[in-house]
């Protein structure tokens, strides 16, 4: 029997991977922002992070 936490974690990881894969196939729409010096974030990062919310 799988833990329900593992089941949820795997589902979230798969959805986040789908977001990142989608972004990788359309790099021309990738937006990059500076969070701080030498620290960057993309719209793909934000989409993947939003999956679990």
LOTORLO-150387 format. One record per residue: residue in three letters; residue number from 0; x, y, z of N, C-alpha, C, O, CB in turn. Coordinates in pm, 1 decimal, m for minus. Glycine has a CB too. Example, Ala and Ser with C-alpha at 12.3 -4.5 7.8 and 13.67 -1.06 7.14 Angstrom:
BEGIN
   palum   drengu        n_x        n_y        n_z       ca_x       ca_y       ca_z        c_x        c_y        c_z        o_x        o_y        o_z       cb_x       cb_y       cb_z
     ALA        0     1319.0     m569.0      780.0     1230.0     m450.0      780.0     1320.0     m330.0      780.0     1423.6     m331.9      846.5     1130.8     m447.3      904.6
     SER        1     1285.0     m225.0      708.0     1367.0     m106.0      714.0     1290.0        3.0      787.0     1340.9      113.8      803.9     1408.4      m59.8      572.5
***
This chain:
BEGIN
   palum   drengu        n_x        n_y        n_z       ca_x       ca_y       ca_z        c_x        c_y        c_z        o_x        o_y        o_z       cb_x       cb_y       cb_z
     UNK        0       84.2     m118.8        0.0        0.0        0.0        0.0       88.3      124.5        0.0      175.1      140.7       85.8      m95.6        0.1      122.3
     UNK        1       64.9      211.6      m97.0      141.7      335.8     m107.1       88.1      438.6       m8.7      m31.2      443.6       20.9      137.1      391.6     m250.8
     UNK        2      178.5      519.0       39.9      140.3      630.5      125.0       66.3      733.9       40.7      106.0      761.0      m72.6      264.5      693.4      193.9
     UNK        3      m40.4      791.6       94.6     m110.4      896.0       18.2      m20.0     1016.2       m9.1      m38.1     1086.1     m108.9     m236.0      941.6       93.6
     UNK        4       76.8     1040.4       78.8      170.2     1151.0       56.9      258.0     1125.6      m65.4      286.1     1216.9     m143.1      257.9     1172.2      180.8
     UNK        5      300.8     1000.8      m81.1      382.8      964.9     m197.7      300.8      979.5     m324.7      350.4     1030.2     m425.3      437.3      820.2     m185.2
     UNK        6      177.0      935.9     m320.9       89.0      945.2     m437.3       71.4     1090.5     m480.0       80.4     1121.9     m598.7      m47.7      881.9     m406.7
     UNK        7       46.6     1178.7     m384.5       29.3     1320.8     m415.4      160.2     1379.9     m467.5      159.9     1455.9     m564.3      m18.9     1398.6     m290.4
     UNK        8      271.2     1345.5     m404.1      401.3     1398.5     m446.5      433.0     1358.7     m590.1      483.4     1440.1     m667.5      512.1     1349.1     m353.0
     UNK        9      404.2     1235.5     m625.4      430.6     1188.4     m761.8      341.4     1261.5     m861.6      388.0     1300.3     m968.7      408.5     1035.9     m772.1
     UNK       10      214.7     1280.6     m828.4      124.4     1353.4     m918.8      171.1     1496.7     m940.7      170.8     1546.0    m1053.5      m18.3     1353.4     m863.2
     UNK       11      211.1     1563.1     m833.3      258.3     1701.2     m844.7      386.5     1707.4     m927.4      402.1     1795.5    m1012.0      281.9     1762.0     m704.9
     UNK       12      477.5     1614.3     m903.0      604.0     1611.5     m978.3      578.2     1589.7    m1126.8      643.6     1651.5    m1210.8      696.9     1501.1     m924.2
     UNK       13      484.8     1503.5    m1159.2      453.2     1478.9    m1301.2      393.2     1602.9    m1366.7      427.4     1636.1    m1480.2      355.8     1360.3    m1314.9
     UNK       14      304.0     1671.1    m1295.7      244.4     1792.0    m1353.6      348.0     1902.7    m1369.5      346.3     1975.7    m1468.6      128.4     1841.3    m1266.6
     UNK       15      437.0     1915.3    m1273.6      543.9     2014.3    m1284.0      635.3     1981.4    m1401.9      677.4     2071.0    m1474.9      625.4     2020.5    m1152.9
     UNK       16      665.7     1853.4    m1420.3      748.5     1811.4    m1533.3      679.7     1842.8    m1665.6      746.2     1879.7    m1762.4      779.7     1661.3    m1524.2
     UNK       17      548.4     1828.9    m1671.0      474.9     1863.3    m1793.1      490.1     2012.7    m1824.0      509.3     2051.0    m1939.4      324.8     1826.3    m1778.7
     UNK       18      481.5     2095.8    m1720.9      498.2     2241.1    m1740.9      637.6     2272.6    m1794.1      652.0     2352.3    m1886.8      473.7     2317.7    m1608.5
     UNK       19      739.2     2211.3    m1736.7      876.3     2237.5    m1780.3      903.2     2182.3    m1919.7      975.5     2243.8    m1998.1      975.0     2177.7    m1681.4
     UNK       20      845.7     2067.3    m1950.7      860.7     2009.9    m2084.2      794.3     2099.8    m2188.2      849.1     2122.6    m2296.0      800.3     1867.9    m2089.5
     UNK       21      677.6     2149.6    m2155.1      605.9     2240.9    m2245.9      691.1     2364.8    m2272.4      700.7     2410.0    m2386.5      467.6     2282.0    m2186.1
     UNK       22      752.7     2419.9    m2168.2      837.2     2538.0    m2184.1      960.4     2506.9    m2268.2     1005.0     2591.2    m2346.1      879.3     2592.0    m2047.4
     UNK       23     1014.8     2388.7    m2253.5     1135.2     2350.2    m2328.6     1107.2     2338.4    m2477.9     1198.7     2351.6    m2559.2     1190.4     2217.8    m2276.0
     UNK       24      983.3     2313.9    m2514.3      949.1     2301.8    m2656.3      914.2     2436.3    m2718.5      893.1     2445.3    m2839.4      832.8     2205.6    m2674.2
     UNK       25      907.9     2540.6    m2636.7      879.0     2674.7    m2691.0      967.8     2778.0    m2621.7      919.2     2867.9    m2553.0      727.8     2711.5    m2672.5
     UNK       26     1096.3     2763.3    m2640.9     1193.2     2851.5    m2575.4     1179.8     2996.1    m2618.3     1223.8     3085.8    m2546.4     1332.7     2804.2    m2603.6
     UNK       27     1120.2     3021.0    m2733.6     1103.6     3158.8    m2780.1     1007.1     3238.1    m2691.8     1008.0     3361.1    m2695.7     1053.9     3159.3    m2924.2
     UNK       28      924.9     3171.2    m2613.3      831.9     3240.5    m2524.0      880.8     3241.3    m2379.4      810.1     3289.1    m2290.7      694.5     3175.6    m2531.4
     UNK       29      999.5     3189.5    m2354.9     1053.8     3184.2    m2219.6     1091.5     3324.0    m2172.1     1165.6     3395.1    m2239.9     1176.0     3090.9    m2214.0
     UNK       30     1041.4     3362.7    m2057.6     1070.5     3493.4    m1998.7     1160.3     3472.1    m1877.6     1131.3     3388.3    m1792.2      938.8     3569.0    m1958.8
     UNK       31     1268.1     3547.1    m1870.3     1364.5     3533.8    m1760.7     1367.7     3663.7    m1681.5     1377.0     3772.5    m1738.4     1506.6     3498.5    m1814.5
     UNK       32     1359.8     3650.7    m1549.1     1366.8     3766.0    m1460.0     1481.9     3747.3    m1362.3     1519.1     3634.8    m1328.8     1233.3     3785.8    m1384.3
     UNK       33     1537.3     3858.3    m1317.3     1637.6     3854.6    m1211.0     1565.6     3855.3    m1077.0     1486.7     3945.4    m1048.8     1736.7     3975.1    m1222.0
     UNK       34     1593.1     3754.2     m994.1     1542.4     3756.4     m857.3     1637.9     3837.2     m770.8     1595.6     3917.5     m687.6     1525.2     3612.2     m801.2
     UNK       35     1765.7     3815.1     m791.2     1872.0     3890.0     m724.4     1998.6     3867.5     m806.3     1993.3     3805.3     m912.4     1890.9     3844.6     m573.1
     UNK       36     2110.1     3916.5     m759.2     2235.2     3902.4     m833.6     2265.0     3755.2     m860.2     2272.1     3674.6     m767.4     2351.8     3967.5     m756.7
     UNK       37     2282.1     3721.3     m987.0     2311.4     3583.7    m1030.4     2205.9     3481.9     m989.3     2236.2     3363.6     m974.1     2443.9     3540.8     m975.4
     UNK       38     2083.7     3526.9     m971.4     1973.0     3437.1     m936.4     1856.5     3470.6    m1028.3     1799.7     3579.5    m1020.5     1931.8     3451.0     m784.3
     UNK       39     1821.7     3377.6    m1114.3     1721.5     3401.8    m1217.4     1601.6     3308.6    m1199.4     1612.6     3200.9    m1140.8     1783.0     3383.3    m1357.1
     UNK       40     1488.0     3352.4    m1250.7     1367.1     3271.9    m1250.1     1297.5     3291.5    m1384.2     1300.1     3400.6    m1441.1     1273.3     3310.1    m1130.8
     UNK       41     1235.6     3185.7    m1433.7     1162.5     3194.2    m1560.4     1014.0     3174.1    m1535.8      972.2     3127.9    m1429.6     1215.0     3089.7    m1661.5
     UNK       42      935.6     3209.7    m1636.0      792.1     3184.4    m1626.3      765.5     3033.3    m1617.7      664.5     2991.9    m1560.8      717.7     3246.1    m1747.9
     UNK       43      853.2     2952.2    m1672.5      838.8     2806.3    m1661.9      862.1     2760.5    m1517.8      792.0     2672.2    m1468.5      937.7     2734.6    m1757.5
     UNK       44      960.0     2820.3    m1450.8      983.1     2788.7    m1309.5      859.5     2820.6    m1226.1      815.5     2740.7    m1143.5     1104.7     2866.3    m1255.8
     UNK       45      805.5     2938.7    m1249.9      687.9     2981.3    m1173.2      567.3     2891.4    m1200.9      491.0     2861.1    m1109.2      652.9     3127.0    m1206.1
     UNK       46      549.0     2848.6    m1325.4      438.5     2759.0    m1359.6      454.7     2623.4    m1290.9      357.6     2566.7    m1240.8      429.8     2740.5    m1511.9
     UNK       47      577.5     2572.0    m1288.9      602.6     2443.9    m1223.7      580.6     2454.0    m1073.5      526.7     2361.8    m1012.4      744.8     2396.1    m1253.0
     UNK       48      621.7     2564.9    m1013.9      600.3     2584.2     m869.7      452.6     2599.2     m834.8      409.9     2557.3     m727.2      676.7     2706.8     m821.4
     UNK       49      375.6     2657.5     m923.1      234.1     2680.2     m897.5      151.1     2553.1     m902.3       36.9     2552.8     m856.5      180.3     2778.1     m996.2
     UNK       50      205.1     2446.7     m956.0      130.4     2321.3     m969.7       83.1     2269.3     m834.1      m28.3     2218.3     m822.9      216.8     2215.4    m1038.8
     UNK       51      164.4     2281.5     m734.0      129.5     2225.0     m603.6       34.4     2311.4     m521.6       m8.1     2270.3     m413.6      253.7     2201.7     m525.0
     UNK       52        1.1     2427.7     m569.6      m88.5     2516.8     m492.5     m231.1     2498.1     m528.0     m317.9     2565.3     m472.2      m52.3     2660.0     m513.4
***
